[in-house]
Amino acid sequence: MVTSLLGLAAVLALSLLRVPIAIAMGVVGVLGYAMETSMSASISMAARLITDASQDYSLTVVPLFVLMGLFVNKGGMADELYEAAYSFLGHLRGGLAMATIVACGGFSAISGSSLATAATMSRVAMPQMRRFGYNDTLSTGSIAAGGTLGILIPPSVILIIYGLLTETSIGKLFLAGIVPGMLGILLYLVAVRFAVWRDPSAGPAGERSTMRQRLHALRGVWAILLLFFIVIGGLYGALNFWPIHITFSPTEAAGVGATGAFLISLFRRQMSLRDMLSALSEAVTTTASLFAVLIGAWIFSNYVNMAGLPSQLQALVLNWGTSPFLVMAMIILIYVLLGCVFESMSMLLLTVPVFFPVVVALGFDPVWFGIVVVVVVEISLITPPVGLNVFVLKRVVQDVSIATIFRGVTPFWIVDLIRLAILLGIPAVTLFLPNSIH
């Protein structure tokens, strides 16, 4: 156990020195595995993992869902989502911020990326909130927090990665993320109402839309609703129209989603050839970086398994006789602390191979644990000093200070802690939907 803990410390140290997490995990994994066996065996193990990853059909789900989100982004569908949300909520005090949260939730249901959601909605919502006199604290806080929904509401890239790492059903993970995602939207709306209750000038009421304007705005979101229904409905066999019964595997659902997003963008004539090439280029870059980190995590996981860290940690916890919920609380605390200094994907890939066997041995549901981990990762996206969504927003809105954005997200990560407590205390909130599908 000592050597594997030293390896874990080495990865943390290299990451803090700004060594890319994929390289840190890969190098430590290869050297550690060599210490346990031999250098030739270690190099052979790493080469085999790289070859297997390049030939693994199930991994194609990652670039396809990434591409679907990029086509949606390039197709300008975020504007219609925001317009529809604004038509129903804009007349309320803080309504523009609430419309931003709802639009972020809708965009998340297609993009699957928190960073893409935050970057896109900042360009759509920030000018509108400034036009109506919203202060920068509430405006930036609602965008940064709303962006975190991208990694929970299905389809979610980080849930796909968790499913691949732990061999957990991606379909069940997607279903399990729906209710916590909706709960997150609701609590974020409460946070906005609290902010404008404390300072009414922070979010003045906008114009009230007529029913005709609302119906017209809803017509603009048909494409996203249709795409979401086809992808998620096909994944769970809900597209049963006699005599046709359509069911997708996760990879097929991703392929249908990417194709659908591309065709919808062409039909709407809002994606140029340059936009299409940009989406393809970004998809390649994003997928390559994700695969590099994933392969590094697998190499490191092989090392810690060879060194016996998960099994020894599992035996230690079981022999200790501590309450499983106390152990879970300690794991969550570790995630919260790591989230203050680590990027979300890095934190997930580094810790899941160590904690997952312990969690399963304690009798916790792997689907439930995956959602809890993702919610903690969501909190880390807006928690100082890293808060990746905050820095993404800062690059778009350069005239707003980092301190202002962090002040704005404070009410949102507080309600996120409330949501985390609900999910920990009432697992049925997470597991009701996945357990209802057989």
N, C-alpha and C positions, 0 to 999 in steps of 0.2 A: 504493500500500500504506500510505503514511504516514497518509492521511486515514482509511482504514478502521480502522487500529490506534488512532487517536485516538478514533474512534467507539466501538470496543470498550472503550477506557479510560473513556470517558464513561459507558457503560452500567454498568461496574463501580463507578465513583464514585457514580453516582446510586443504585445498589442499596445501597451501603454507607451512604448517607444515608437509607436506609429508604424510598426511592421504590419503589412496587410495580414488580416486574420487567416486567410487561406494559406499563406506562406508559413505563418507562425505555427498553425496546427499541423501542416504537412511536414515541416522540418522537425519539430519536436516528436511527432508521431514516428517518423522514419528512424530518427536517432534512438528514441526510446525503445522501439521494437527491436532495433539492432542490439541494444544492450540486453534485452531479454532473450534474443535468439542469436542472430548473426547479421552482418551487414548485407550479405547476399540474399538471405531470407527476407530481410526488410525491404530491399529494393524490389525483389520479386513480388512481395505483397503489394507495394505501392503501384507497380506496373500493372498488376492484375486488376486492382481497383479502378485504375484509370481506363483500362481497356473495357472492363465490364460496364462502367458508367457511360462510355461512348456508344455502347451497343445496347443499352437498356431501353427498351421500347417505352416503359412506364415513365421515363424521365421526359419524354416529349411533351407531357402535359404542362411542364413549366414554360418553355418558350411559346407554346400556343396560347396559354392564358395571358402571358405578358404581351403578346402581339395583339390579342383581343382588346386589352386595356389601352394600348397605344392607338389602335384604329379608332376606338371610341373617343379618345382624347383629340386626335387629329381631326376627327369628324365634327368637332364643335358641339357635341351633345351635352356638354356640361352647361352651356348657356341656357339651353331649353329647360334643363332640370332646375336651374336657379330661378328662371323666370316663373316656372310653375309653382315652386315653393314660395316665391315672393308674392305671387298673386293671392295666396291664401293667408300668409302671415305678415306681409309687409306693413299692414296698417296698425299692428300692435307695437307697443313700446318694446324696443329690442327685437322687433319682427324681422329686420334684415339679417341680424345675427342668427336668429332661429331659422330663417330660410336658408342661410348658409349651412347650418348643421344638417338640415333635412336634405339639401342638395348634395352635401358631402356623402351622406348615407346612401343616396341613390347612385351617385357616381362610383362609390366604393363597391356597390353590388356588381359592377361591370369591370372596373379597372383592376381590383385586387391588390392595389399598391397604395400604401399610405403616402409615400413621397409624391407619387403622381397626383393623388387627390389633393394634397396640400398645395402643390405647385400650380395645378390647374385652377382650383377654386380661388386662390389668391388673386389671380389675374381677372377672374370673373367677378368676384364679390367685393374686393377691396375698393375699386373705384366707385361702386354704387354706395357703399357704406360711407365713404368720405363725402359723396355728393349730398347725402342726407344728414350730415353733421355728426356721425358716429365718432367717438374718440378712438384713437389708434389702439388703446389697450383692449377694449372689447372686440374691436374688429379683428385684430391679429390673433387674439386669444381664441375666438370662435373658429377661425380658419385653421389654425394649427391643431386645435383639439378635434375638430370635425374630420381633419385628414387622417387621424389615427384609426378611424373606422375602416379604412381601406384594408387593413390586415386581418379583420375579423369577419366582416360580412362577406359571404361567399359570392363568387369564387375568390379565394385568398391564396396568394403565393406562399405566404409563410405557413399556412395550414397544410398546403401541399408538401412543403419541405418537411414539416413535422411528421406528416403521414409516411413519407418516404423513409425518414430516419428511423421511425419506430414500427413500421409495417402496420400502421393503424389505417382503417378504412377512410379514404379521403372523402367518400360520399357521406359517411356519418359525421365526419368533422365539419363538413360544409353545413349539414343540417343543424348540428349542435351550435354553430356560430350565429344562427339567425336570431334566436330569442335574446342572447346576451348583446348582440348588435343593436336590436331594437331598444333594449333596455338602456344601452349607452346613449342612443339618440334622445330618449325621453329624459334621462338625467342631465344631459347637456342642455336641453331646453330649460330645465329647472335652473341650471347654473346661470343661463342667460337672464332669466327672470329675476334671479337673486341679484345679479350685477346691476340691472337697471332699477331694481327696487332700492338698492343702496345709493345709486347715483342716476336719477332719472335723465340727466343730460347726456349720459353715456350712449344712449340708444334712442333717439327721438322716434316717434311714430311716423310712418311713411304714409303714402296715399292708399286709400281703400280701393281695391279693384272691384269692378262690377262682375256679376255672374257671367256675363258674356266674355269678359276678359279672362276670367278663370277657366272657362271651358276652352277658349282658344289656346291658353297656355298649356292645358293638359294635352291638347292635340300634338304639342311639340315633343312630348315624352313617350309617345307610343313606341318609338323604335327601341328605346332602352327597356321598356316594360316587356316588349315582345322578345327581345334578345335574352333577357333574364329568364323569362318563362320557358323559352325553348331549351336553354342550357340547363337550368336547374330542374325543369320538368322532365326533360329527357334523362337526366342523371338518375332520377328516382322513379322512372317509369310512369310519370303522370301524363305523358302524351299518348293516351290510349283512345283513339277515335276509331270505333269499329268500322271496317274490319282490320284497321291498321294499328299495330301496337309498336311504339318506338321506345327503345331504351338505349341509353348511351353508357359506355364506360367513361371514367374521368377523362381519359385521353381523347376519346371520340367527342365528348362534350366540349372539351377545349378546342378541338378542331372545328366543330360546328360553330362555336362562339366566335372564333377568329374569322372564319369565313363569313358568318352573318354580320359581324361588325364591319368588315371590308365592304360587303355588298350594300349595307345600309348607308355607309359613308359615300359610296359612289352614287347611290340613288338620290341622296340629298344634295349632291354636287358641292360638298363642302370639304373635299379632300383632293388636293392637287397631286400631280405626279411627284413634286418635290416632297409633299407631306407623306406620301406613301413610301418613298425611298427613305425618308427620315425615320419613319416608324419601323421599317425593316432593319435599318442600321442600329437604332436604339434597342430593338429586340435582340439582335445578335450580341451587342455589347453587354446588355443586362444579363442575358442567359449565360454568356461566357463567364461573367463574374460570379453568378450564382453557382454554376457548375464547379468553378474553381474552389469556392468556399465549401461546397458540398463534398467534393473529393477530399479536400483537406480535413474536413470533419470525420469522414469515414476512415481515413488513415489514422487520425488521432484516436478515434473510437476503437480501432483494432488494437492500438497500443495499450490503452487503458484496460481493455478487456483482457489482453494477454498478461498485463501486470496484476490483474485481479482486483482493480479498484471497485467496480460496481458490486461484485460478489462479496468482497470483504466489507464494503460499506453497508450492504444489505444485511450481512450477518451481524455486524456491529449494532445496527439499529434494532434488529429483531431480538438480539440477546440483551440489549439495553433495557427492553421492557417499557419503553416510553410510548405514550399515547400516539397513535398514527396521526392524529390531528395536530399534535404538537410538532411532530416531524415535518408535516406539511407546512405548518406555520414557519418553521425554520427555513425550509426550502424557499418559500415565498419571500421571506426577509432577505435571503441571499440574492434572489432575483431583483428585488427592489434596489438593493445596494449596488449590484452589478449594473443595473440600468442607469445609474447616475453617471457612469463612466464608459459604458460600452454601447455600441450600436446594436440594434435589436436582433438582426439576423446572426451576428457574431455571437451574441449572448446565448441565443437559442441553440446554435450548433455546438457551442463549447460545452454547455451544461446538460443538455438532454441525454446524451449517451451515458452520463454519470448518474443522473437522478432518476431516469425512467425505470430502470430495473428495481430500484428501491421503492418507487411509488407503486408499481404493479405488485411487488411482494407484500406491500402493506394493505393490498386489497382495493386500492383506488382504481376507478375506471380510467383507462388510457385516453378515451375521448374527452372525458371531463377534465383531466389533467392538461390536455392539449389546449383546451379553451382557456383554462385558468392561466396557463403560461402566456398565451397570446395577449390576454387582458393585461397581465403584468408588463409585457413588452410594450403594449399600447401606452401604459403609464410612462414607461421610460422614454417614449418618443417626445414627451413634452415636459420631462423632468430635468432641471439643471443638474450638472453643468453641460451635459451633452445635448439632450433634447433635439434629436435630428430634425424633426418637423419644424422646430423653431428656426434652425439655421437654413433650412430650405426656404422658409417664408422670408427670412432676412435677405436672401439673395434676390428675391423677387421685389420685395418692398424695402429698398435700400435706405430710405430716409427715416425708418423706424428703428430705434435702438433695440438691442437684444434684451436689455433690462425691461423695456416696455412690453415686449412680447411675453417674457416670462411672467410678468405681473398679470398679464391678460389670461394666461392659461391656468393660473392658480385655482380659480373656482372649479375648473374642469377636471384637474387631476384629483381634487378633493372628492368630487362626486364619482370619479373613477374608483377611488378607494372604497366608497360605499358600494358600488357595483361589485367590486372584487369580494367584499364581505358577504354580499348576498349570494354570489356564486359558490363561495366556500361553505357557507352555512346551509344552503339549499341546493344540493347538486341536481335536483329534479328540474330546476330552471334550465339547466344546460342539457340534460339527458332526455327530457320529455320527447322531443321531436325525433332524435335518432333511435330511441327505443321503440317508437311507434312504427318504424319501418323495419320490416323483416325480409 
